[in-house]
Amino acid sequence: MSSIRDIPEIQALDSWQGFLRIPPETDVPLTPRVRRLIDSAPFRRLANIRQLGFVSLVYPAANHTRFEHSLGVYRMALLYLRRLSYDDRFAQMVRPLEAEAFIVASLLHDIGHWPYCHLFEDMQLPGVPEHEVLARKFILGDEISNLLKNDWHLNPDDVAGLLAGELPGNSWRVLHSLLSSPIDIDKMDYLSRDSLHAGTPYGRNFDQQRLIGSLCLNAAGNGLAITEKGRTAAEMMVFARYVMFSEVYWHHAVRSATAMLQWVFHRVFDKLDTSLLFQLTDEPFVAALRNVGDATANEMLEGLFGSTRRLYKRLAQYTYFQHREIYEQIAQRPFPWLAACAAEFAKRAAEKWSLDMAPHEVLLDAPPAALEVQFDVEVYFPREGRSWPLGEISPVVHTLARQQFDDYVKRVRIFVAPRWAKALQGRTGIDSLLLEAVANTGVSY
């Protein structure tokens, strides 16, 4: 009877044959059927989609792709499976064919991503698909579907269902928790990989090997947990994620570029051919935005993608703890409301200070409605024979995870066109002007 450890890709971890190397000096095992998957057109497309969007404007080496990340997640999946195969409950519950579906899902977990998709999904515009919808479309398409049937003997609907968390039964729930949970294979890879390419230490300051070595099933047998040996590593992973959001993903210059591209997308969206738009890679996608021919939008795109970087400048920022009144009135609003409020602020600023400020020269950036996943996981203590939530036994997790993560790392910010940065800096009355704009914007957006 075959076991999970007999799966060719897991055996290939130790074979030292057929590897592809990715940073940092990591060998990813490639069997013939894996090679055929990553050579498919839908997967190769990921080689031309950057993982971190605008982060490279602040950290120039952060140009790695979703192709590289997907390979890293796939390797992490093999390590998780190999470790959990020694957990009796997991080995009895998860059949090798289901484990192989998980391996495929790990490779294809980002197959539906399109350029800058997270920042566009945050805008809550009708007609903008979630990347999970596109993932299903690619998986059920002829090329991927035929490979899954012929090479893996898998039902493509099962792979798509596993990614979406739609399949019933404990075995599928457990496997989905390896893909989407506080200590899933995606976070395990992107924290360290993003940190490596950004040139920052923050996302690498936790012990991956220790955490993987502590993996087990939770008490209910329907999700991932860790033993007490992984507790410190898990705490450090919480902190790593907190610092990466604070210093990298939500850096003010990254968010300025984000707000600029969102404004452009909102302005030209109804003029775009969306039938193919979301299947494009980075450069064709930006070209499609330019080809609409909107002069104001193209000026903003030139500041983002042209030969000279011209980002909007931070005029003011507001946090949940220091400026709660303003923060709570603006955070989690849909983008059309933010755009209208920013235009109202620009109008009032122009009147108050006698400026020829155009409505698009003020942008508002705010935490989106979709909140970051809470970080909590069960910790099993074998001597006591019971588990406790990590948040109950760790002051680090209690502070950074059980409280709302978003409130600690995300800001409400006002950005202005570069020509107004010096003229407006230090002006009194900016906060009250913003509150007036909020009050006058209403709720119809």
C-alpha positions, 0 to 999 in steps of 0.5 A: 500500500502506497503512502504519502512518502511514496509520492514521486515529488516527495521522494525527489526532495532527497534524490538530487536529480532534476532540480530548479534553483531559486533564491536563496540557494534553494533547490526545487525538485522537478519531476516530469509531470511537474515540469509539464505543469510549470511549462504550460502557458497559464503557469509561464504567464506568472513569470511576467507578473511581479509578486510585489507590484510597487514595492520595487519603487522603494526596495529596488531588488524586489522584482521577483515574480509570482512564478518564483513564489509559486515554486517556493510554495510548491517546495514548502508543500512537499516539506509540510506533507513529508513532516505530517506523514509522520503524524498518525492521524494525518497519515490515516486521514489523507490519501496519497491521491488527495496529497497529490491534489494538494501538491498541484494546488500549491503549484497553482495557488496563484495561477489566477493572479493578474497584475496588481490584482490585490490593489484592484480587488480592494477597490470593490468595483463591480466587474472586477473578478477575484483572482480565485475566479480566474484560477478556476477558469485556468485550472478547468481550461484545456491545457491545465485540465488535460495535464491534471487528468493525464499526468496526475489522474486528478479531477480538475474540479477537485483541485479548484475546489481544494483551492477555494475551500469548497470540498467536504470532509475532514481530509480536504479541510485539513489540506485546505488549512495548509493552503490558507491558515495562520501558518500556511505554505503561502505565508511561509514562503512569501514572508521570507522571499519578499524580505530577501528580495527587498533586502530587509531582515524582517520577514526572515527572522523566524525559524522555518525548520523549527516551525515545520518540524512542529506541525501536527493536526489540531485537537478536532482533527480538521486543521493545522496546529503546532506542538509546543516546540514550535511556539517561539517560531510561531511567535516570531512569524507573527512579528515578522508579518507585522513588521513586513506590513509596516515597513514594506507592504504599507510603506508610504511610497508604496501606498502612494503608487497604489493610490495613483494606479487605483485612481487611473484604473477607476477613471478608465475602467469602463473604457477597457476591454475586460474580456482579456484584460485580466489575463494579461501580464505586467507590461501589456496590462499597463499598455492597455491602460495607456491605450485608452488615451486619457491624458490625465490618466496617462500623466499619472501612469508616466509618473509610475512607469515612465523614465522619471519617478513622480509619486504623489507626496504624503501630506498627512496620515492618520492611525487608529490609535492616534487619530481615531475619529478621522481613521474610523470615518475613512477606513474600509470605505470603497474606492469611489467614495475615497475618490469623491472625498479626495476631490472634495478635499481638493476643492475646499483646499483650493478655496481656502488657500487660493490654489489652482488645484485640480480634483485629481491632485489629491488622493486618499488611501485607506485600509480596505474593507477586507481585513487581514486574516487573524493569526491564531493557531492551536499549540499542543502540549503532549505532557498535558495532553491538551491544546491552547490557542497561541493567542492565549499563551503568547503576549506577542500574538495576543497584542499583534493578532488578537487585536485587529492586525490592520489597525496596527499596520495600516494608515489613512493617508492624504497624498498630493501631486508633487507640485503641491507638496511644499506649498501645503506642508505645515498648513494648519487646518488640514484635519478639519478640512478633511473632516468637512470633506468627509461630511460633505461626501455622503454615503452614495458611493 
